[in-house]
């Protein structure tokens, strides 16, 4: 790696000129640049959260699950890491066919869609999804950012259009904007037992007292509460808690539910989680 004063030391300056957030770089490249150009990654110059010394997750207080359809693997990996800092679980695929199957198997808060994909034009996915009755917000992410290109995407049913390169902060703002929908389209609060659950912001209270539990247990609780009095398959619960690329230990879900049961009992939540042997779990008011 050349010195910062060398001919190639202008990489960071070039990066800034492009307004390309360093969170969109490969992890290995970012690590190299941080080592050799430390001053370029110090606030307020740096535009993302990855370079902060405080790398605690979930600080935004909101958790979403999104589908990222993007054929550039390094970009997708880095963007997934950056979004995880905001408590977002990201499923990634680079193929339209896989995206169709994933939307059949999972419920997403939003979809990030590239246009140029190995198996076709990304915009073709939008009317296909809308014909199923899905109103999941779609943000198109692409370098094809001419006015008529944006018009085409929006007319086909996209909710927003963001040109590359972009800042993660702008993407987060646009995600928040498309999720600010009328109550008829948004997930409403659920009252279960003595609990009130806000599934959009992942807030839970028991008798007006905040019920603070680890994020994965909270995701299990929301998934069970949405299907109260109905058996929820293990695979459905796992999909609600983990992205599909994560390796899931055989007893991980059981451990989350065991701890959740104890917390619900201690808080007097008025509900209990029942094991339906060999099938899944069920949440019922007590």
N, C-alpha and C positions, 0 to 999 in steps of 0.2 A: 504494500500500500504506500503510495507516495506521500510526502509530507503535505501539510495543508497549504504550504506556499508553492508547491510544485504545480506543474502544468495541469494535472488532473485534480488539483485541490479545488477546482471550481464546481465540483459535482454538487455540493450542497447549495451553492449560489444558483446553479442551473435548476436544481430541484425547487428552490424557492421561487425562481422566476416562472416556473411552470405552475406554481401553486399546487404542487402535487404533495399531498400529505404523506409524511414519512411512514404512516401506518399502512400505506398501500405498497410498501416495499417488501421484499422477501425478508424473513426473520434473520437469516444468516447475513444478508447484506446490511440490514439495519444494525446488527450487532457490530459488524466491522466498522461502519461509519461512526457509530457512537464511540467506539474505542479511539479512532484516529481524529475525529472532529467533535470532541465533546462539547465545545462551546456552541456549536450549531444546534445542539439538541437540548438547550436549556431554555426554560421559560424566560421571556415571552416569545422567543423566536419560534420555538417548535409549535406546530399547529395541532398536535394530537395528544392523546392521553398515554400513549405507549411509552413516551420518554420520561414520564413523571416517575419520581423515586417512590411515590406511593402507588403501588399497583394492586390495591385492594379492589375486589370486584363488587358489583352490585350497589354502587354508591348512588345511582340515579333513582333507586326506589321503584323502578319499573322493570318488568321482565316480559319479553316478547319472544315468540318463536317465529322465525322467518325462513323462507326458502330462497336461496341464492342460486340463480341459474346463470353461470359465468364460465366461459371456456378457458380463461387464463388462470391456471392453477395457483400460481404464486400470488396473484392479486386476490383470488378467492380466500386463500389461507390467511393472508394478512388482514383482509377485511373482516373475516370471521373472528380473528383475535381482537381486532379493534372494537368490534361490536360487542364482544363478550365483556369488555370493560364496562359496558352499559347494561349488563345483565341479560343480553340477548342470546338465545340459543339459535344457532344457524345450521340448517341443513344445506349442503351444497351438491349440485350436480352440474355437469356441463352439457347434458343432452336433453333435448325436448321430450323424448320418449320417457326418460326417467322422471322428468318433472311432472308429466301427466300422471304417472303412477304414484308419485309421492303425494300429489294433491288429492288423490283418491284415498290414500291411507292415513293422511294426517290433516289436521286443521291448523292453518297458519294465520298469524296476525297480519302478515304482509309478505309480498313477493318482490324480490329484486331481480330484474330480468335484463340480460344482455341481448343484443340483437344478432350479432354474428356468431352463430353456434355451429358446431361440427355437422349437425344433422338438419340444419335449416335456419330460416329466418325467425328470430325470437318473437317477433310481433305476431306470428301465426298462432302462438300459444294463447294469446289473450282472448280472441273470440271463442276458441275451443273451451277455455276455462269458463267463460261467461255463459256459454250454452248449458253448462251443468247447473246453473243457478247460483254459482259462487260470486259473492261480491267482495272477495278478499282484495284489499288494496294492492295495486301493482305499480311499482316505480321502475321505469325503464332506465338502465344505466348503459350509456353508449357514447362512443366518440363521434357517432353520426348525429350531430347536434344542430343541423341547419333548421331554420324555421319550419319548412314544409315536412321535414323528417319528424319534428315534434308534433306537428298537426296530425300526421298520419297515425302516430302511436296513440295520441289522445283520442282520436276519432274511433280507433279500434277498441277502446275500452280501458286504456291505461289511466291511472289516477294522477301520475306525475311523470316528469321526464327530466333526468339529471345527466348533463354532459360530463364526460371524462376529459381531464382529471377533475377531481372534486375533493372537498374536505369532508372528513367523517362527521364533523360538527354540522355541516350543511345537510348531509344525508340523515343524521339523527333528527334535525329540525323538520325535514320533509316527512320522515316517518311519523313524527308526532302529529304533523298537520293532517296526514291522510287518515290517521286513527281518530281524529276529532270529528266524529260522525254524530248525526242525530241519534237520540236514544233508541229509536226503532231499529237502528242498524248496529248499535253498539251492544256489547254484552252488559247486561244489567246486573246490579248487585243481587246476591243470592242469600236468603235467610235459611239457615239449616240449624236446627236445634237452638242453642243460644248464640250461635255465630252469625255474623253478617260478613259475607265474602265479596270483595270487589275483584273480579277476575282480571280486569284490564290492568289495574295497578298493583295487583297481588297484595292487597291489604286485607287483614282479617281482624275482627274484633269479637270478643266474647263478653256479652253484657256491657258493651260500650268500652271495654278495656282492650287495648291493643294486644293481639296474640302474635307474638314474635317468635318465629321458628325458622330453622335453616331453609334455604331456598328450595332444595330438592324435595323436602318434606312438604313444603307449601305447594309445590307443583302437583304432588300426589294428592293432596287434600282438595285442590281445585278440580282436578280431573274426576275424583270420586264425587264431589259435591254436584258437579254438572249432571251426573247420572245417579242422583240419590235414589236409593231403594232398588237400584238395578245393578246386576253384576258387571263389573268392569274387568275385561280381560287383562292378564298380566302384560301382554304385548302392547295393549293400549296405554297402560300406565307407564311402561318403559319408554314408549314413544313420546309421552308427555314430559318426561323428565330428562331424557338424554337425546342428543342428536344421533342420527342413524350411523355416523361414522365412529362413535365412541364404543370402546370395548366395555361391555357390561358384565360385571362379575355375577355369578349365578345366584348369590344370596344378597346382592346389593339392594334390590327392591324390598325384600323381606325385612332387611335391617332398617330401611327408611320407615316402613310401615310400623314396625315394632316400636321405634322411637316416637312416631306420630301418635300411636295409640296411647302411650304413656302420657304424652303432653296433653292430649285431648281430655284424658281422665283427670289429670291434675288441675286443668283449667276449668273443669266443670262445663265443658262445651255442649253437653246434652246430646252427643252423637257417639257412635262406636263404629269401628271398622271390623267387619266380619270376613273371615277367610272362607272362600268357597273353594274347597280342596280341589286342586288340579285344574282350576279354571281361572280364578282371579279373586277380586275383593269387592265388598259391597259396603256402602256407607248408609247407616240407618239411624234415625233419631231414637233416643232412649227415653 
